[in-house]
Amino acid sequence: MAPPKVTKILAQVSGGLYEEALNLPVDATRFEINRAHIRRLHEFSDNPTVREALNKVKGIIVNEGVCDKARRLVRLDKREAALAFLNRSIDDKSDAEEHHLLGYIYSRLGRNGEARTHLEKAADLRGDALDYLWLGSTYERLDMLNEAIACYESAVRQRGDAEECRQLGNILIRMERFDEALPLLNRAANLGAMDHELEEKRRTLLHRRRVQRVKRMGKRAFEQMTTSSPRLVLGLAAGTVVIVGMLFFLFFG
């Protein structure tokens, strides 16, 4: 059986905890990485398996880009560490992916104001569907619904996958724009997003759209009656027939 120290370091390497395997902070310099690597090699000089693993770790860390390291930390559920690392790396020359990752992490941590800043920058620099999708969801959490709709529409135009159609459909439901929302939810279902929640939303949406239509028809009937006062009796009778017809359509149509 391998000694506990050997088992621990091999587990760290296989789990992607490269900095921990070398006893380093995530933002270690190249000099610090080299020094820690030599120290660890000396510590495990009699174990070729560990030495091979340590050589692999050094190669990965030295050649790992900023975004690659941040994604690895996020996958390891070390969002705060990824956030701190990216904030130390970000500057005026940072690209869209760095801003997107920062915005994504802030968003996942519920810090939507800070997420908005970086996702807007990513959208300005690159503006792909994923940038707009995350920026739209951030706007939605900030209750900036019109801005969120504009972002989701951009994402749907660019790529239009099931998640983007679903997000846009959901926010249009919130805005009671049912006639626009239903085709998007149908499209999401056709693209493979069908589940119980989506099916229930589609059924509810059909019902709400019928109610909305009935309200519009009732309003028009009332306006016709009030503008035809000399024939008010006939208007009331006609309105009654219209309302009965609408109710029949609502519940049986």
N, C-alpha and C positions, 0 to 999 in steps of 0.2 A: 504493500500500500504506500502511495506517495505521501511525503510529509505534508502537513496542513498548509505550509507556506507555498509549496509547489502547486498544490490543488487550487489554492486561492488565486494565485497569479495566472494560472492557465484558464481558470473560470473568468477572470477579468478580461483576458485577451479574447476568449471566444465570445464573451458578451458585449464586446465593443467598448469596454471601459478602459480605453488605452492609456489615458492620463493616469488613472488610478494604478494601472500596472507598473507605471514608472514613477509613481509618487509625485505627480506633477499637477499644477493648476491647468485649467483648460486653455489659458492664454499664454502658456510658457513660450519663451523665445527659443530660437534654434540652438543657441548656446546652452540653455538650460536643458533642452531635450537631449543633446549630445552628452552632457555631463551626467544626467540621470541614467541614460542608457549604459554608459560605461560602468557606472556604479552598480547597476543591476546585473550586468554581465559578470562583474567580479563576484558579486554576492552568490550567483548561481553558476560559478565556473565549472562545477562538477556535474551539471545537468544539461546535456545538449538539447533536450526537448524545450526546456524553458528558454535557453539562449536563442534557439531558433524562433520561438514565439516573440521574444523581446526584439529581435532584429526586424521581424515583420511589423511590430508595433511602431518602432522608430521610423521605418519607411513610410508607413501610413500617415503618421502625424506630421512628418516633415513635408510631405507632398500634398497634404490635405488642404483644399481651399477653404476660404471663410465659410461659404455657404454649405459645403460638404460637411464641415465640422458642426455647424449649427443644426443641420438636418439630423446628423447622428445623435446629437445631444437631445433633440426633440424626440427621436425614436426611443431613446432611453428614458423618456419622461423626465428629463432634466431641463424643463423649459426656462426656469429662472437662470440656470447656468448658461443656456444658449442665448438668452436675452442679454445677460451681462457681457458675454463674449461679443455679440454683434454690436452692442452699443459702444464697446471699446474700439471696434473696427470701423464703424460707419463714419464717413466723412463726405465732403462735397463730390468726391470722385466715385463714390459707391454706385453700383449699378442697380437696375430694377429688381433683380433677384434678392439682393440684400435687403432692400426696402420692403419687398413683399414678405420675406421671411420674418422681419421685425414686426410688420403689421399683423401677420398671421399669429405670431406668438402673443403679442399684446391682445389680440382679439380672443384667443383661447383663454387668456388670463382674465378676461372681462374688463380690460383697460381700453375701452372703445375709443376714447378721445385720442390716445396715443396711436392706436391702431389706424385710425382714420388718416393721421398725418402721413404715415409711411405708405399706406395703401394708395393714397392719392398720388404720392410721389412715384410709386411703381406704375400706376396707371398712366401718369404723364410720360414716364420714360419708355414704357413698353406697351402697355394697354392691351394685354391679351385677355382672353375670356376668363382665365382664373383670377387675374387682378380685379376685373370688374365684378366677378362673383363674390369675392371676399369683401371688396369695398361696398358692394350693395348690401351684404348682410350686416356690415358694420353700420352703414347709414340706417338700416332698418332698426337696429338696436338703439340707435340714437334718436329714433322717431323722425328721421328725415326721409319720409316715405317717397316723395317725388324724386329725390336724388337717388334713392334705392331703386326705384322703377327704371330710371334712366340707365343705371349701371347694369341691371339684369337684362334690359333690352339689348344693350351692347353685347353682353355675353351670349345671348340667344342668337343675335345676328352673326357673331363670329363663329360660334361652335354649335350651340343649340342642343346640348346633350340633355338627358332626362332631368338631372339635378337643376340645371339652369331654367328649363321650362317650368319645373315644379316651383322653384323659388319665385319666379315672376308670377305664376298663376296664384300662388298663395298670397302675395302682397296685393294683387289686384282684387282678390276676394276681400281683404281687409278694407280696401277702398270702395267696396260694393260695385266694382266694375265686372259684374258677373259674365256678361256676354263676351268680354275679352279673356276672362280667366279660363272658361271652360275649354276652348280649343287648346290652350297650353297644357292643361292637365290631361286632356286626351292624348296630346302629343307625348307627354312624359310617360303615360301608360304604354303607348305604342313602342316607346324606346326601351321598355323593360323595367320601368319603375313601379309597376302595379303592385300594390300591397293593400292591406285592409284599410289603412288610413287614407290612402289616395282614393280608393273606391268610395269610402264614406263621404269624402269631400266632393266627389263628382256627383253623388246622389243629392247631397245637401245643396250643391250649387244649382242643379237642375230645378229643385224645388224653389230656391230663392229667386231664380230667374223667372219662374212662372209667377211668383208673388209680385215681383217687380213689374212684370208686364201687366198683371191685373190692376196694380195701382195706377199705372200710366193710363190704361183704358178707362178706369173709373174716373180719373181726373179729367180726361177729355170729355167723358159723358156729362160730368157735373158742369164743366164749362159751357158745354152746348146747352144744357138746361137753363143756366143762369143768364145766358145771352139771348134766350128766346122766351122772355116773360109773357108775351101775348099768347103763347101756346104752352104755358107752363104745365097744364094738366097732361097734355100729350107728351111733353118732355119727361115728366115724372114717370109716366107709363113706359115710355121708351127706355128711360134709365133703369127702371126695375127689370125690364127684359134683359138689358145689357149686363146688369150685375148678376142676375141669375145665370146667364150664359157664361160669364167669367168664372163664377164659382164652380160651375160644372166642369169647365176647362181645367181649372186649378186642381180639382180633386180627382177627376176621371180622365182628363185628357192625356 
